[in-house]
Each structure stands twice: as C-alpha cells, then as structure tokens.
Amino acid sequence: MVAITGMSVISCGGQGGRPGAMPADGTPASAAAICPDLVALRVALNDLILVRVGPAAGAEIGVRARDAGHRLDVLAARTAGRWRIQVAALRSAIGVVRDAAARLAAHPDSASITAVTQSLQGASAAAEGLLAVITVDCPGSYPPGAALAGAHVRPSRVWAGE
C-alpha cells in the first residue's frame, strides 16, 4: 500500500492474509498487518489537525475527530492492547477535541475557537506519542524524524475575523 501524506510518499508492506487482521488466537496482529491501519489513522489525524479553525468549523471538526477516533479504535482493536497508554492518551485528546468542537458549534466565539485550537495542539502531541512508538514496529509508515503534518497548530490557523 502506498499513501501520500504531506510531501512524503510512504509505503507499507504486508504479509499474507488480510491486512490488519488479528489472528484467531487473539494475539496482536503483526507489525506489517497493522501498517495499513496506521496509515489510515495518520491520514485521519492530519485531516483533523490541518482543519482551519473558525466560528463555523465546529461541526466539521467534530466529524473529523469522530473519524480519527474510529481509525484509532480500529488500530487499537487489532493490536490487542499494545501501546495502550499512548492509545488512551490519544483517545482522551480526541475526546477533548470533540467536546471543544461541540462547544464551538453551539457558541462560535473567540473563547471556543481558542479551546478548539488548544485541544488540537493536545491531540497533535498525543498523536506524536503514539506514532513514535509504533514506528519501531511499522517502519516505512512513519519515517523517523517526520512530523505529523501541522503538528503544531499555528496562530495563523486561528480565525481572527478574516
């Protein structure tokens, strides 16, 4: 599988069988088998973190957060508890983004925009933590030293009444 993220082309090799499948005995899937799930999560996280934050963005951010959460759940289920601390941190951070997005949708003011921006920064940091440990077992899907696109939400992403 080949995926393009940011300006990098990355590839994931797989072993026989269905990619990402968990063996019948319940042991974690091999690194090669989870690689497509990792790529899908990375794409969903990039979509979430690169969103333009503004007064009307609450619903869109909520949708993107739910997608990232779903991708994380798929990856977590296939790894049978591996990286559970990092998964829990990212799951919590995505929940904070969802909550902040809901507040933004209901109250599109500067405080809500700031809360969303801060929650996206937290999700980015949590994502980096998980992606860094998975890199060890899934090389090629997350090149060493490569940052999650938009990993640090810059002030220029915050709506300033433009």
Secondary structure, DSSP 4 states (H G I P E B T S, - for coil): -EEEETTEEEE----SSSTTPPPTT-PPPPHHHHHHHHHHHHHHHHHHHTPPB-TT-HHHHHHHHHHHHHHHHHHHHHHTTTTHHHHHHHHHHHHHHHHHHHHHHH--SHHHHHHHHHHHHHHHHHHHHHHHHHHHHSTTSS-TTPPPTT-S--GGGB----
